[in-house]
Structure formats: structure tokens, C-alpha cells
Amino acid sequence: MTAPVQHQMYIDGQFVSGRGDGWIDVLNPATEALLSRIPDGTAEEARLAIDAAERAQPAWEALPAIERAGLVTQNCRWYPPAC
């Protein structure tokens, strides 16, 4: 068995390792197989991510639905487990 991939957090356009002291297992809900691990972020990191998302929302909302769909599709090609 191979080791699960450990991912960084993506906050405000940057990958960050996180300041927490642990990892959270990401499981396949159908099989409970371990898919990956993500950092156990801090409350401050959560606030930074929420603030960044709130700033990005107006531009995202202004895009036509077909363009948003295209971006989601590109993300699925880049990271299939998310889809």
C-alpha cells in the first residue's frame, strides 16, 4: 500500500502548510479508504480562508455560469478526487 498524499491548504491564492500540529484524514465515504491527508489548520487560518473567499465571491458570481463550469471542469482535470 502506498502512503496517502499529504496536501497543503490553499488560502488566498497560495499553498500554505498550516500552523496546526496535526493532520486530518480524508476518507472515501463509500469505502472508507484513506484518500489523502490535509493539515489541521488553526482558527486564524480558517478566518483567512473565509475572508479570501468573501473577497473572491463577487468576481466569481459575475462570471457567466458556462465559464464557472469550465473552471470547475479544469479543476477536476487537475485534481480528480475532488470531483
mmCIF file of the N, C-alpha and C atoms, coordinates in Angstrom:
data_MODEL
# 
_entry.id   MODEL 
# 
loop_
_atom_site.group_PDB 
_atom_site.id 
_atom_site.type_symbol 
_atom_site.label_atom_id 
_atom_site.label_alt_id 
_atom_site.label_comp_id 
_atom_site.label_asym_id 
_atom_site.label_entity_id 
_atom_site.label_seq_id 
_atom_site.pdbx_PDB_ins_code 
_atom_site.Cartn_x 
_atom_site.Cartn_y 
_atom_site.Cartn_z 
_atom_site.occupancy 
_atom_site.B_iso_or_equiv 
_atom_site.pdbx_formal_charge 
_atom_site.auth_seq_id 
_atom_site.auth_comp_id 
_atom_site.auth_asym_id 
_atom_site.auth_atom_id 
_atom_site.pdbx_PDB_model_num 
ATOM 1   N N  . MET A 1 1  ? 0.834   -1.174 0.000   1.00 0.00 ? 1  MET A N  1 
ATOM 2   C CA . MET A 1 1  ? 0.000   0.000  0.000   1.00 0.00 ? 1  MET A CA 1 
ATOM 3   C C  . MET A 1 1  ? 0.885   1.246  0.000   1.00 0.00 ? 1  MET A C  1 
ATOM 4   N N  . THR A 1 2  ? 0.524   2.218  -0.808  1.00 0.00 ? 2  THR A N  1 
ATOM 5   C CA . THR A 1 2  ? 1.294   3.447  -0.853  1.00 0.00 ? 2  THR A CA 1 
ATOM 6   C C  . THR A 1 2  ? 0.793   4.423  0.202   1.00 0.00 ? 2  THR A C  1 
ATOM 7   N N  . ALA A 1 3  ? 1.672   5.294  0.612   1.00 0.00 ? 3  ALA A N  1 
ATOM 8   C CA . ALA A 1 3  ? 1.304   6.299  1.613   1.00 0.00 ? 3  ALA A CA 1 
ATOM 9   C C  . ALA A 1 3  ? 0.347   7.311  0.995   1.00 0.00 ? 3  ALA A C  1 
ATOM 10  N N  . PRO A 1 4  ? -0.618  7.797  1.765   1.00 0.00 ? 4  PRO A N  1 
ATOM 11  C CA . PRO A 1 4  ? -1.543  8.793  1.227   1.00 0.00 ? 4  PRO A CA 1 
ATOM 12  C C  . PRO A 1 4  ? -0.821  10.111 0.952   1.00 0.00 ? 4  PRO A C  1 
ATOM 13  N N  . VAL A 1 5  ? -1.327  10.833 -0.019  1.00 0.00 ? 5  VAL A N  1 
ATOM 14  C CA . VAL A 1 5  ? -0.775  12.136 -0.351  1.00 0.00 ? 5  VAL A CA 1 
ATOM 15  C C  . VAL A 1 5  ? -1.155  13.125 0.747   1.00 0.00 ? 5  VAL A C  1 
ATOM 16  N N  . GLN A 1 6  ? -0.215  13.931 1.139   1.00 0.00 ? 6  GLN A N  1 
ATOM 17  C CA . GLN A 1 6  ? -0.498  14.987 2.103   1.00 0.00 ? 6  GLN A CA 1 
ATOM 18  C C  . GLN A 1 6  ? -0.543  16.311 1.345   1.00 0.00 ? 6  GLN A C  1 
ATOM 19  N N  . HIS A 1 7  ? -1.651  17.028 1.497   1.00 0.00 ? 7  HIS A N  1 
ATOM 20  C CA . HIS A 1 7  ? -1.867  18.276 0.778   1.00 0.00 ? 7  HIS A CA 1 
ATOM 21  C C  . HIS A 1 7  ? -1.687  19.468 1.694   1.00 0.00 ? 7  HIS A C  1 
ATOM 22  N N  . GLN A 1 8  ? -1.289  20.576 1.091   1.00 0.00 ? 8  GLN A N  1 
ATOM 23  C CA . GLN A 1 8  ? -1.273  21.836 1.814   1.00 0.00 ? 8  GLN A CA 1 
ATOM 24  C C  . GLN A 1 8  ? -2.650  22.479 1.703   1.00 0.00 ? 8  GLN A C  1 
ATOM 25  N N  . MET A 1 9  ? -2.878  23.509 2.503   1.00 0.00 ? 9  MET A N  1 
ATOM 26  C CA . MET A 1 9  ? -4.098  24.298 2.373   1.00 0.00 ? 9  MET A CA 1 
ATOM 27  C C  . MET A 1 9  ? -3.874  25.339 1.278   1.00 0.00 ? 9  MET A C  1 
ATOM 28  N N  . TYR A 1 10 ? -4.955  25.749 0.632   1.00 0.00 ? 10 TYR A N  1 
ATOM 29  C CA . TYR A 1 10 ? -4.890  26.784 -0.401  1.00 0.00 ? 10 TYR A CA 1 
ATOM 30  C C  . TYR A 1 10 ? -5.685  27.972 0.115   1.00 0.00 ? 10 TYR A C  1 
ATOM 31  N N  . ILE A 1 11 ? -4.982  29.025 0.514   1.00 0.00 ? 11 ILE A N  1 
ATOM 32  C CA . ILE A 1 11 ? -5.620  30.193 1.108   1.00 0.00 ? 11 ILE A CA 1 
ATOM 33  C C  . ILE A 1 11 ? -5.193  31.435 0.344   1.00 0.00 ? 11 ILE A C  1 
ATOM 34  N N  . ASP A 1 12 ? -6.166  32.140 -0.196  1.00 0.00 ? 12 ASP A N  1 
ATOM 35  C CA . ASP A 1 12 ? -5.930  33.423 -0.864  1.00 0.00 ? 12 ASP A CA 1 
ATOM 36  C C  . ASP A 1 12 ? -4.883  33.314 -1.967  1.00 0.00 ? 12 ASP A C  1 
ATOM 37  N N  . GLY A 1 13 ? -5.006  32.261 -2.780  1.00 0.00 ? 13 GLY A N  1 
ATOM 38  C CA . GLY A 1 13 ? -4.132  32.098 -3.938  1.00 0.00 ? 13 GLY A CA 1 
ATOM 39  C C  . GLY A 1 13 ? -2.769  31.508 -3.645  1.00 0.00 ? 13 GLY A C  1 
ATOM 40  N N  . GLN A 1 14 ? -2.558  31.021 -2.443  1.00 0.00 ? 14 GLN A N  1 
ATOM 41  C CA . GLN A 1 14 ? -1.259  30.452 -2.095  1.00 0.00 ? 14 GLN A CA 1 
ATOM 42  C C  . GLN A 1 14 ? -1.431  29.137 -1.341  1.00 0.00 ? 14 GLN A C  1 
ATOM 43  N N  . PHE A 1 15 ? -0.522  28.208 -1.613  1.00 0.00 ? 15 PHE A N  1 
ATOM 44  C CA . PHE A 1 15 ? -0.485  26.976 -0.830  1.00 0.00 ? 15 PHE A CA 1 
ATOM 45  C C  . PHE A 1 15 ? 0.276   27.254 0.467   1.00 0.00 ? 15 PHE A C  1 
ATOM 46  N N  . VAL A 1 16 ? -0.309  26.847 1.578   1.00 0.00 ? 16 VAL A N  1 
ATOM 47  C CA . VAL A 1 16 ? 0.328   27.048 2.884   1.00 0.00 ? 16 VAL A CA 1 
ATOM 48  C C  . VAL A 1 16 ? 0.311   25.729 3.655   1.00 0.00 ? 16 VAL A C  1 
ATOM 49  N N  . SER A 1 17 ? 1.339   25.517 4.446   1.00 0.00 ? 17 SER A N  1 
ATOM 50  C CA . SER A 1 17 ? 1.463   24.260 5.184   1.00 0.00 ? 17 SER A CA 1 
ATOM 51  C C  . SER A 1 17 ? 0.541   24.189 6.382   1.00 0.00 ? 17 SER A C  1 
ATOM 52  N N  . GLY A 1 18 ? 0.223   25.299 6.945   1.00 0.00 ? 18 GLY A N  1 
ATOM 53  C CA . GLY A 1 18 ? -0.626  25.310 8.125   1.00 0.00 ? 18 GLY A CA 1 
ATOM 54  C C  . GLY A 1 18 ? 0.197   25.362 9.389   1.00 0.00 ? 18 GLY A C  1 
ATOM 55  N N  . ARG A 1 19 ? -0.380  25.978 10.396  1.00 0.00 ? 19 ARG A N  1 
ATOM 56  C CA . ARG A 1 19 ? 0.319   26.149 11.668  1.00 0.00 ? 19 ARG A CA 1 
ATOM 57  C C  . ARG A 1 19 ? -0.163  25.170 12.728  1.00 0.00 ? 19 ARG A C  1 
ATOM 58  N N  . GLY A 1 20 ? -1.164  24.380 12.388  1.00 0.00 ? 20 GLY A N  1 
ATOM 59  C CA . GLY A 1 20 ? -1.657  23.382 13.335  1.00 0.00 ? 20 GLY A CA 1 
ATOM 60  C C  . GLY A 1 20 ? -0.619  22.297 13.555  1.00 0.00 ? 20 GLY A C  1 
ATOM 61  N N  . ASP A 1 21 ? -0.870  21.435 14.506  1.00 0.00 ? 21 ASP A N  1 
ATOM 62  C CA . ASP A 1 21 ? 0.130   20.425 14.847  1.00 0.00 ? 21 ASP A CA 1 
ATOM 63  C C  . ASP A 1 21 ? -0.275  19.012 14.454  1.00 0.00 ? 21 ASP A C  1 
ATOM 64  N N  . GLY A 1 22 ? -1.183  18.889 13.507  1.00 0.00 ? 22 GLY A N  1 
ATOM 65  C CA . GLY A 1 22 ? -1.601  17.551 13.110  1.00 0.00 ? 22 GLY A CA 1 
ATOM 66  C C  . GLY A 1 22 ? -2.167  17.513 11.704  1.00 0.00 ? 22 GLY A C  1 
ATOM 67  N N  . TRP A 1 23 ? -2.700  16.366 11.354  1.00 0.00 ? 23 TRP A N  1 
ATOM 68  C CA . TRP A 1 23 ? -3.283  16.132 10.037  1.00 0.00 ? 23 TRP A CA 1 
ATOM 69  C C  . TRP A 1 23 ? -4.680  15.564 10.207  1.00 0.00 ? 23 TRP A C  1 
ATOM 70  N N  . ILE A 1 24 ? -5.520  15.801 9.209   1.00 0.00 ? 24 ILE A N  1 
ATOM 71  C CA . ILE A 1 24 ? -6.868  15.245 9.171   1.00 0.00 ? 24 ILE A CA 1 
ATOM 72  C C  . ILE A 1 24 ? -6.921  14.253 8.017   1.00 0.00 ? 24 ILE A C  1 
ATOM 73  N N  . ASP A 1 25 ? -7.370  13.045 8.284   1.00 0.00 ? 25 ASP A N  1 
ATOM 74  C CA . ASP A 1 25 ? -7.512  12.037 7.236   1.00 0.00 ? 25 ASP A CA 1 
ATOM 75  C C  . ASP A 1 25 ? -8.747  12.339 6.394   1.00 0.00 ? 25 ASP A C  1 
ATOM 76  N N  . VAL A 1 26 ? -8.591  12.246 5.069   1.00 0.00 ? 26 VAL A N  1 
ATOM 77  C CA . VAL A 1 26 ? -9.705  12.404 4.136   1.00 0.00 ? 26 VAL A CA 1 
ATOM 78  C C  . VAL A 1 26 ? -10.047 11.009 3.628   1.00 0.00 ? 26 VAL A C  1 
ATOM 79  N N  . LEU A 1 27 ? -11.262 10.564 3.911   1.00 0.00 ? 27 LEU A N  1 
ATOM 80  C CA . LEU A 1 27 ? -11.677 9.201  3.582   1.00 0.00 ? 27 LEU A CA 1 
ATOM 81  C C  . LEU A 1 27 ? -12.680 9.188  2.441   1.00 0.00 ? 27 LEU A C  1 
ATOM 82  N N  . ASN A 1 28 ? -12.639 8.130  1.648   1.00 0.00 ? 28 ASN A N  1 
ATOM 83  C CA . ASN A 1 28 ? -13.667 7.887  0.648   1.00 0.00 ? 28 ASN A CA 1 
ATOM 84  C C  . ASN A 1 28 ? -14.933 7.503  1.410   1.00 0.00 ? 28 ASN A C  1 
ATOM 85  N N  . PRO A 1 29 ? -16.033 8.258  1.249   1.00 0.00 ? 29 PRO A N  1 
ATOM 86  C CA . PRO A 1 29 ? -17.224 7.953  2.042   1.00 0.00 ? 29 PRO A CA 1 
ATOM 87  C C  . PRO A 1 29 ? -17.859 6.608  1.705   1.00 0.00 ? 29 PRO A C  1 
ATOM 88  N N  . ALA A 1 30 ? -17.615 6.098  0.507   1.00 0.00 ? 30 ALA A N  1 
ATOM 89  C CA . ALA A 1 30 ? -18.210 4.823  0.118   1.00 0.00 ? 30 ALA A CA 1 
ATOM 90  C C  . ALA A 1 30 ? -17.433 3.634  0.672   1.00 0.00 ? 30 ALA A C  1 
ATOM 91  N N  . THR A 1 31 ? -16.108 3.758  0.695   1.00 0.00 ? 31 THR A N  1 
ATOM 92  C CA . THR A 1 31 ? -15.275 2.618  1.088   1.00 0.00 ? 31 THR A CA 1 
ATOM 93  C C  . THR A 1 31 ? -14.499 2.843  2.382   1.00 0.00 ? 31 THR A C  1 
ATOM 94  N N  . GLU A 1 32 ? -14.471 4.078  2.840   1.00 0.00 ? 32 GLU A N  1 
ATOM 95  C CA . GLU A 1 32 ? -13.683 4.491  3.995   1.00 0.00 ? 32 GLU A CA 1 
ATOM 96  C C  . GLU A 1 32 ? -12.185 4.309  3.781   1.00 0.00 ? 32 GLU A C  1 
ATOM 97  N N  . ALA A 1 33 ? -11.766 4.194  2.514   1.00 0.00 ? 33 ALA A N  1 
ATOM 98  C CA . ALA A 1 33 ? -10.344 4.119  2.196   1.00 0.00 ? 33 ALA A CA 1 
ATOM 99  C C  . ALA A 1 33 ? -9.723  5.502  2.399   1.00 0.00 ? 33 ALA A C  1 
ATOM 100 N N  . LEU A 1 34 ? -8.502  5.524  2.881   1.00 0.00 ? 34 LEU A N  1 
ATOM 101 C CA . LEU A 1 34 ? -7.792  6.775  3.091   1.00 0.00 ? 34 LEU A CA 1 
ATOM 102 C C  . LEU A 1 34 ? -7.363  7.341  1.741   1.00 0.00 ? 34 LEU A C  1 
ATOM 103 N N  . LEU A 1 35 ? -7.845  8.538  1.405   1.00 0.00 ? 35 LEU A N  1 
ATOM 104 C CA . LEU A 1 35 ? -7.509  9.179  0.138   1.00 0.00 ? 35 LEU A CA 1 
ATOM 105 C C  . LEU A 1 35 ? -6.307  10.100 0.266   1.00 0.00 ? 35 LEU A C  1 
ATOM 106 N N  . SER A 1 36 ? -6.298  10.916 1.302   1.00 0.00 ? 36 SER A N  1 
ATOM 107 C CA . SER A 1 36 ? -5.216  11.869 1.498   1.00 0.00 ? 36 SER A CA 1 
ATOM 108 C C  . SER A 1 36 ? -5.270  12.400 2.923   1.00 0.00 ? 36 SER A C  1 
ATOM 109 N N  . ARG A 1 37 ? -4.339  13.286 3.200   1.00 0.00 ? 37 ARG A N  1 
ATOM 110 C CA . ARG A 1 37 ? -4.321  13.965 4.496   1.00 0.00 ? 37 ARG A CA 1 
ATOM 111 C C  . ARG A 1 37 ? -4.202  15.462 4.240   1.00 0.00 ? 37 ARG A C  1 
ATOM 112 N N  . ILE A 1 38 ? -4.886  16.232 5.075   1.00 0.00 ? 38 ILE A N  1 
ATOM 113 C CA . ILE A 1 38 ? -4.822  17.687 4.979   1.00 0.00 ? 38 ILE A CA 1 
ATOM 114 C C  . ILE A 1 38 ? -4.398  18.247 6.334   1.00 0.00 ? 38 ILE A C  1 
ATOM 115 N N  . PRO A 1 39 ? -3.768  19.426 6.335   1.00 0.00 ? 39 PRO A N  1 
ATOM 116 C CA . PRO A 1 39 ? -3.347  19.998 7.614   1.00 0.00 ? 39 PRO A CA 1 
ATOM 117 C C  . PRO A 1 39 ? -4.536  20.307 8.514   1.00 0.00 ? 39 PRO A C  1 
ATOM 118 N N  . ASP A 1 40 ? -4.337  20.117 9.798   1.00 0.00 ? 40 ASP A N  1 
ATOM 119 C CA . ASP A 1 40 ? -5.320  20.520 10.799  1.00 0.00 ? 40 ASP A CA 1 
ATOM 120 C C  . ASP A 1 40 ? -5.049  21.994 11.088  1.00 0.00 ? 40 ASP A C  1 
ATOM 121 N N  . GLY A 1 41 ? -5.719  22.857 10.331  1.00 0.00 ? 41 GLY A N  1 
ATOM 122 C CA . GLY A 1 41 ? -5.459  24.287 10.406  1.00 0.00 ? 41 GLY A CA 1 
ATOM 123 C C  . GLY A 1 41 ? -5.952  24.920 11.693  1.00 0.00 ? 41 GLY A C  1 
ATOM 124 N N  . THR A 1 42 ? -5.511  26.136 11.904  1.00 0.00 ? 42 THR A N  1 
ATOM 125 C CA . THR A 1 42 ? -5.886  26.893 13.090  1.00 0.00 ? 42 THR A CA 1 
ATOM 126 C C  . THR A 1 42 ? -7.128  27.736 12.810  1.00 0.00 ? 42 THR A C  1 
ATOM 127 N N  . ALA A 1 43 ? -7.702  28.291 13.858  1.00 0.00 ? 43 ALA A N  1 
ATOM 128 C CA . ALA A 1 43 ? -8.846  29.194 13.702  1.00 0.00 ? 43 ALA A CA 1 
ATOM 129 C C  . ALA A 1 43 ? -8.445  30.422 12.890  1.00 0.00 ? 43 ALA A C  1 
ATOM 130 N N  . GLU A 1 44 ? -7.238  30.907 13.084  1.00 0.00 ? 44 GLU A N  1 
ATOM 131 C CA . GLU A 1 44 ? -6.760  32.062 12.316  1.00 0.00 ? 44 GLU A CA 1 
ATOM 132 C C  . GLU A 1 44 ? -6.696  31.727 10.827  1.00 0.00 ? 44 GLU A C  1 
ATOM 133 N N  . GLU A 1 45 ? -6.215  30.533 10.495  1.00 0.00 ? 45 GLU A N  1 
ATOM 134 C CA . GLU A 1 45 ? -6.150  30.129 9.086   1.00 0.00 ? 45 GLU A CA 1 
ATOM 135 C C  . GLU A 1 45 ? -7.546  29.989 8.496   1.00 0.00 ? 45 GLU A C  1 
ATOM 136 N N  . ALA A 1 46 ? -8.484  29.498 9.279   1.00 0.00 ? 46 ALA A N  1 
ATOM 137 C CA . ALA A 1 46 ? -9.870  29.419 8.810   1.00 0.00 ? 46 ALA A CA 1 
ATOM 138 C C  . ALA A 1 46 ? -10.407 30.812 8.521   1.00 0.00 ? 46 ALA A C  1 
ATOM 139 N N  . ARG A 1 47 ? -10.140 31.770 9.392   1.00 0.00 ? 47 ARG A N  1 
ATOM 140 C CA . ARG A 1 47 ? -10.595 33.147 9.187   1.00 0.00 ? 47 ARG A CA 1 
ATOM 141 C C  . ARG A 1 47 ? -9.961  33.737 7.933   1.00 0.00 ? 47 ARG A C  1 
ATOM 142 N N  . LEU A 1 48 ? -8.668  33.495 7.704   1.00 0.00 ? 48 LEU A N  1 
ATOM 143 C CA . LEU A 1 48 ? -8.003  33.984 6.494   1.00 0.00 ? 48 LEU A CA 1 
ATOM 144 C C  . LEU A 1 48 ? -8.652  33.403 5.239   1.00 0.00 ? 48 LEU A C  1 
ATOM 145 N N  . ALA A 1 49 ? -8.981  32.111 5.276   1.00 0.00 ? 49 ALA A N  1 
ATOM 146 C CA . ALA A 1 49 ? -9.618  31.466 4.125   1.00 0.00 ? 49 ALA A CA 1 
ATOM 147 C C  . ALA A 1 49 ? -11.018 32.025 3.885   1.00 0.00 ? 49 ALA A C  1 
ATOM 148 N N  . ILE A 1 50 ? -11.775 32.234 4.947   1.00 0.00 ? 50 ILE A N  1 
ATOM 149 C CA . ILE A 1 50 ? -13.127 32.786 4.814   1.00 0.00 ? 50 ILE A CA 1 
ATOM 150 C C  . ILE A 1 50 ? -13.065 34.202 4.259   1.00 0.00 ? 50 ILE A C  1 
ATOM 151 N N  . ASP A 1 51 ? -12.157 35.014 4.772   1.00 0.00 ? 51 ASP A N  1 
ATOM 152 C CA . ASP A 1 51 ? -12.011 36.386 4.279   1.00 0.00 ? 51 ASP A CA 1 
ATOM 153 C C  . ASP A 1 51 ? -11.652 36.401 2.795   1.00 0.00 ? 51 ASP A C  1 
ATOM 154 N N  . ALA A 1 52 ? -10.734 35.523 2.385   1.00 0.00 ? 52 ALA A N  1 
ATOM 155 C CA . ALA A 1 52 ? -10.342 35.453 0.976   1.00 0.00 ? 52 ALA A CA 1 
ATOM 156 C C  . ALA A 1 52 ? -11.517 35.019 0.106   1.00 0.00 ? 52 ALA A C  1 
ATOM 157 N N  . ALA A 1 53 ? -12.288 34.053 0.576   1.00 0.00 ? 53 ALA A N  1 
ATOM 158 C CA . ALA A 1 53 ? -13.451 33.588 -0.187  1.00 0.00 ? 53 ALA A CA 1 
ATOM 159 C C  . ALA A 1 53 ? -14.494 34.693 -0.330  1.00 0.00 ? 53 ALA A C  1 
ATOM 160 N N  . GLU A 1 54 ? -14.701 35.451 0.731   1.00 0.00 ? 54 GLU A N  1 
ATOM 161 C CA . GLU A 1 54 ? -15.669 36.552 0.662   1.00 0.00 ? 54 GLU A CA 1 
ATOM 162 C C  . GLU A 1 54 ? -15.215 37.629 -0.318  1.00 0.00 ? 54 GLU A C  1 
ATOM 163 N N  . ARG A 1 55 ? -13.910 37.894 -0.379  1.00 0.00 ? 55 ARG A N  1 
ATOM 164 C CA . ARG A 1 55 ? -13.397 38.874 -1.346  1.00 0.00 ? 55 ARG A CA 1 
ATOM 165 C C  . ARG A 1 55 ? -13.528 38.362 -2.779  1.00 0.00 ? 55 ARG A C  1 
ATOM 166 N N  . ALA A 1 56 ? -13.372 37.058 -2.976  1.00 0.00 ? 56 ALA A N  1 
ATOM 167 C CA . ALA A 1 56 ? -13.419 36.480 -4.321  1.00 0.00 ? 56 ALA A CA 1 
ATOM 168 C C  . ALA A 1 56 ? -14.839 36.290 -4.839  1.00 0.00 ? 56 ALA A C  1 
ATOM 169 N N  . GLN A 1 57 ? -15.811 36.184 -3.958  1.00 0.00 ? 57 GLN A N  1 
ATOM 170 C CA . GLN A 1 57 ? -17.185 35.848 -4.354  1.00 0.00 ? 57 GLN A CA 1 
ATOM 171 C C  . GLN A 1 57 ? -17.784 36.788 -5.402  1.00 0.00 ? 57 GLN A C  1 
ATOM 172 N N  . PRO A 1 58 ? -17.676 38.117 -5.283  1.00 0.00 ? 58 PRO A N  1 
ATOM 173 C CA . PRO A 1 58 ? -18.303 38.977 -6.294  1.00 0.00 ? 58 PRO A CA 1 
ATOM 174 C C  . PRO A 1 58 ? -17.787 38.717 -7.716  1.00 0.00 ? 58 PRO A C  1 
ATOM 175 N N  . ALA A 1 59 ? -16.485 38.509 -7.862  1.00 0.00 ? 59 ALA A N  1 
ATOM 176 C CA . ALA A 1 59 ? -15.935 38.240 -9.195  1.00 0.00 ? 59 ALA A CA 1 
ATOM 177 C C  . ALA A 1 59 ? -16.412 36.887 -9.717  1.00 0.00 ? 59 ALA A C  1 
ATOM 178 N N  . TRP A 1 60 ? -16.467 35.888 -8.842  1.00 0.00 ? 60 TRP A N  1 
ATOM 179 C CA . TRP A 1 60 ? -16.949 34.560 -9.230  1.00 0.00 ? 60 TRP A CA 1 
ATOM 180 C C  . TRP A 1 60 ? -18.411 34.629 -9.656  1.00 0.00 ? 60 TRP A C  1 
ATOM 181 N N  . GLU A 1 61 ? -19.208 35.323 -8.870  1.00 0.00 ? 61 GLU A N  1 
ATOM 182 C CA . GLU A 1 61 ? -20.636 35.452 -9.153  1.00 0.00 ? 61 GLU A CA 1 
ATOM 183 C C  . GLU A 1 61 ? -20.887 36.197 -10.462 1.00 0.00 ? 61 GLU A C  1 
ATOM 184 N N  . ALA A 1 62 ? -19.988 37.114 -10.820 1.00 0.00 ? 62 ALA A N  1 
ATOM 185 C CA . ALA A 1 62 ? -20.152 37.901 -12.044 1.00 0.00 ? 62 ALA A CA 1 
ATOM 186 C C  . ALA A 1 62 ? -19.851 37.097 -13.305 1.00 0.00 ? 62 ALA A C  1 
ATOM 187 N N  . LEU A 1 63 ? -19.135 35.985 -13.175 1.00 0.00 ? 63 LEU A N  1 
ATOM 188 C CA . LEU A 1 63 ? -18.833 35.161 -14.352 1.00 0.00 ? 63 LEU A CA 1 
ATOM 189 C C  . LEU A 1 63 ? -20.092 34.452 -14.831 1.00 0.00 ? 63 LEU A C  1 
ATOM 190 N N  . PRO A 1 64 ? -20.263 34.338 -16.147 1.00 0.00 ? 64 PRO A N  1 
ATOM 191 C CA . PRO A 1 64 ? -21.378 33.535 -16.648 1.00 0.00 ? 64 PRO A CA 1 
ATOM 192 C C  . PRO A 1 64 ? -21.240 32.081 -16.173 1.00 0.00 ? 64 PRO A C  1 
ATOM 193 N N  . ALA A 1 65 ? -22.361 31.427 -16.008 1.00 0.00 ? 65 ALA A N  1 
ATOM 194 C CA . ALA A 1 65 ? -22.367 30.050 -15.496 1.00 0.00 ? 65 ALA A CA 1 
ATOM 195 C C  . ALA A 1 65 ? -21.499 29.126 -16.339 1.00 0.00 ? 65 ALA A C  1 
ATOM 196 N N  . ILE A 1 66 ? -21.498 29.304 -17.652 1.00 0.00 ? 66 ILE A N  1 
ATOM 197 C CA . ILE A 1 66 ? -20.707 28.428 -18.526 1.00 0.00 ? 66 ILE A CA 1 
ATOM 198 C C  . ILE A 1 66 ? -19.211 28.580 -18.229 1.00 0.00 ? 66 ILE A C  1 
ATOM 199 N N  . GLU A 1 67 ? -18.773 29.787 -17.902 1.00 0.00 ? 67 GLU A N  1 
ATOM 200 C CA . GLU A 1 67 ? -17.361 29.995 -17.560 1.00 0.00 ? 67 GLU A CA 1 
ATOM 201 C C  . GLU A 1 67 ? -17.028 29.376 -16.203 1.00 0.00 ? 67 GLU A C  1 
ATOM 202 N N  . ARG A 1 68 ? -17.936 29.510 -15.254 1.00 0.00 ? 68 ARG A N  1 
ATOM 203 C CA . ARG A 1 68 ? -17.711 28.875 -13.947 1.00 0.00 ? 68 ARG A CA 1 
ATOM 204 C C  . ARG A 1 68 ? -17.626 27.362 -14.113 1.00 0.00 ? 68 ARG A C  1 
ATOM 205 N N  . ALA A 1 69 ? -18.514 26.806 -14.941 1.00 0.00 ? 69 ALA A N  1 
ATOM 206 C CA . ALA A 1 69 ? -18.493 25.358 -15.187 1.00 0.00 ? 69 ALA A CA 1 
ATOM 207 C C  . ALA A 1 69 ? -17.165 24.934 -15.803 1.00 0.00 ? 69 ALA A C  1 
ATOM 208 N N  . GLY A 1 70 ? -16.652 25.734 -16.721 1.00 0.00 ? 70 GLY A N  1 
ATOM 209 C CA . GLY A 1 70 ? -15.368 25.424 -17.339 1.00 0.00 ? 70 GLY A CA 1 
ATOM 210 C C  . GLY A 1 70 ? -14.230 25.413 -16.329 1.00 0.00 ? 70 GLY A C  1 
ATOM 211 N N  . LEU A 1 71 ? -14.258 26.351 -15.407 1.00 0.00 ? 71 LEU A N  1 
ATOM 212 C CA . LEU A 1 71 ? -13.219 26.394 -14.375 1.00 0.00 ? 71 LEU A CA 1 
ATOM 213 C C  . LEU A 1 71 ? -13.314 25.199 -13.435 1.00 0.00 ? 71 LEU A C  1 
ATOM 214 N N  . VAL A 1 72 ? -14.529 24.807 -13.098 1.00 0.00 ? 72 VAL A N  1 
ATOM 215 C CA . VAL A 1 72 ? -14.707 23.626 -12.248 1.00 0.00 ? 72 VAL A CA 1 
ATOM 216 C C  . VAL A 1 72 ? -14.203 22.384 -12.977 1.00 0.00 ? 72 VAL A C  1 
ATOM 217 N N  . THR A 1 73 ? -14.497 22.281 -14.272 1.00 0.00 ? 73 THR A N  1 
ATOM 218 C CA . THR A 1 73 ? -14.027 21.144 -15.070 1.00 0.00 ? 73 THR A CA 1 
ATOM 219 C C  . THR A 1 73 ? -12.504 21.106 -15.111 1.00 0.00 ? 73 THR A C  1 
ATOM 220 N N  . GLN A 1 74 ? -11.872 22.263 -15.285 1.00 0.00 ? 74 GLN A N  1 
ATOM 221 C CA . GLN A 1 74 ? -10.407 22.313 -15.276 1.00 0.00 ? 74 GLN A CA 1 
ATOM 222 C C  . GLN A 1 74 ? -9.862  21.825 -13.936 1.00 0.00 ? 74 GLN A C  1 
ATOM 223 N N  . ASN A 1 75 ? -10.506 22.227 -12.861 1.00 0.00 ? 75 ASN A N  1 
ATOM 224 C CA . ASN A 1 75 ? -10.080 21.777 -11.538 1.00 0.00 ? 75 ASN A CA 1 
ATOM 225 C C  . ASN A 1 75 ? -10.188 20.260 -11.424 1.00 0.00 ? 75 ASN A C  1 
ATOM 226 N N  . CYS A 1 76 ? -11.237 19.686 -11.998 1.00 0.00 ? 76 CYS A N  1 
ATOM 227 C CA . CYS A 1 76 ? -11.409 18.229 -11.952 1.00 0.00 ? 76 CYS A CA 1 
ATOM 228 C C  . CYS A 1 76 ? -10.302 17.517 -12.714 1.00 0.00 ? 76 CYS A C  1 
ATOM 229 N N  . ARG A 1 77 ? -9.827  18.111 -13.782 1.00 0.00 ? 77 ARG A N  1 
ATOM 230 C CA . ARG A 1 77 ? -8.707  17.506 -14.518 1.00 0.00 ? 77 ARG A CA 1 
ATOM 231 C C  . ARG A 1 77 ? -7.421  17.602 -13.706 1.00 0.00 ? 77 ARG A C  1 
ATOM 232 N N  . TRP A 1 78 ? -7.271  18.719 -12.976 1.00 0.00 ? 78 TRP A N  1 
ATOM 233 C CA . TRP A 1 78 ? -6.076  18.941 -12.176 1.00 0.00 ? 78 TRP A CA 1 
ATOM 234 C C  . TRP A 1 78 ? -6.070  18.059 -10.937 1.00 0.00 ? 78 TRP A C  1 
ATOM 235 N N  . TYR A 1 79 ? -7.244  17.879 -10.330 1.00 0.00 ? 79 TYR A N  1 
ATOM 236 C CA . TYR A 1 79 ? -7.338  17.111 -9.093  1.00 0.00 ? 79 TYR A CA 1 
ATOM 237 C C  . TYR A 1 79 ? -8.603  16.258 -9.104  1.00 0.00 ? 79 TYR A C  1 
ATOM 238 N N  . PRO A 1 80 ? -8.575  15.106 -9.801  1.00 0.00 ? 80 PRO A N  1 
ATOM 239 C CA . PRO A 1 80 ? -9.770  14.262 -9.956  1.00 0.00 ? 80 PRO A CA 1 
ATOM 240 C C  . PRO A 1 80 ? -10.463 13.839 -8.666  1.00 0.00 ? 80 PRO A C  1 
ATOM 241 N N  . PRO A 1 81 ? -9.764  13.593 -7.550  1.00 0.00 ? 81 PRO A N  1 
ATOM 242 C CA . PRO A 1 81 ? -10.514 13.180 -6.351  1.00 0.00 ? 81 PRO A CA 1 
ATOM 243 C C  . PRO A 1 81 ? -11.538 14.203 -5.872  1.00 0.00 ? 81 PRO A C  1 
ATOM 244 N N  . ALA A 1 82 ? -11.414 15.450 -6.300  1.00 0.00 ? 82 ALA A N  1 
ATOM 245 C CA . ALA A 1 82 ? -12.365 16.479 -5.868  1.00 0.00 ? 82 ALA A CA 1 
ATOM 246 C C  . ALA A 1 82 ? -13.683 16.399 -6.617  1.00 0.00 ? 82 ALA A C  1 
ATOM 247 N N  . CYS A 1 83 ? -13.738 15.581 -7.642  1.00 0.00 ? 83 CYS A N  1 
ATOM 248 C CA . CYS A 1 83 ? -14.935 15.586 -8.497  1.00 0.00 ? 83 CYS A CA 1 
ATOM 249 C C  . CYS A 1 83 ? -15.784 14.361 -8.358  1.00 0.00 ? 83 CYS A C  1 
# 
